[in-house]
Amino acid sequence: MYTSFRPALLLAAGMLALASCNKDDTVAPTPAAQSQTVTSLSAAGTASSTGQPIAAKHYTFFSLADGKQVAYTDSNSTKWDVAFRGTTILTNSGTSGPGQGGAQVQSKLFTEVVAAPTDGYAVDAAKPAIPTGSGQGWYNYNSTTHIITPIAGKVLVVRTATGKYAKLEIQNYYKDAPAAPSATSAPGYYTFRYVYQPSGTALQ
C-alpha cells in the first residue's frame, strides 16, 4: 500500500510544481494602444486681427498618457507630454521640460503611421521640435482670410515625457470645430485625435 501510494504522491507534487511554475512564468499581455479624440482644448487668449490668439501667460499642458489637461503648476514635471499656445506646440523635452520628449512630422495619412520610429526625434530648443509657421509644420495660414487650416496628411509622431510613443493629428483650430471656419470663429481651440502606446512602438 505504501509503495503504490508513493508514485501518486510524486505525480501530484509534480503537477502542483508544474502548475506553480506555469503561473509564475505567465507573460502579461502587451497593453493595447489607446485611441482618443480631444475637442476644443483651449490654448487661446484674446483673438487678434490676424486670427492668432494673443497668447495667454502660459501654455495649455496635456498628458497623452492620461488623456487630460495638466495644471500649469506641474509644467516643470513629467506629468505632461505636449503643450499648446497659439499655433505653437511644445514637447516635454529640451528647453521646454525635464522629460524625454521629442517629435517629428510625417507626411502620411493617420492610418498609415503604424509604428513610431525609435530615433530621429527633434527636441525643443531655440525652435520647437514641431515647426511653426505656415506650411512649415502642421498648418497653413491664409493671409487674406486669416484662417488657420491643418494640413491634410501631416501626422505628429511624439515621444512622450516618459519615453513612450504617440501619433497625433490636428483636425481643427477653432472652437467647436466648425467645418468651415470664418472670421467670427474663435481661434486657438485644438481638436485632435491621437493614439498613445504605453508599451513598444506599435500605434495601431
Buried (B, 14 or more C-beta within 10 A) or exposed (E): EEEEEEEEEEEEEEEEEEEEEEEEEEEEEEEEBBEEEBBBBBBBBEBEEEBBBEBBEEBBBBBBBEEEBBEBEEBEBBBBBBBBBBBBBBBBBBEBBEBBBBBBBBEBEBEEBEBBEEEEBBBBEEBBBBBBEBEEBBBBBEEEEBBBBBBEEBBBBBBBBBEBBBBBBBBBBBBEBEEEBEEEBBBBBBBBBBBBBBEEBBBE
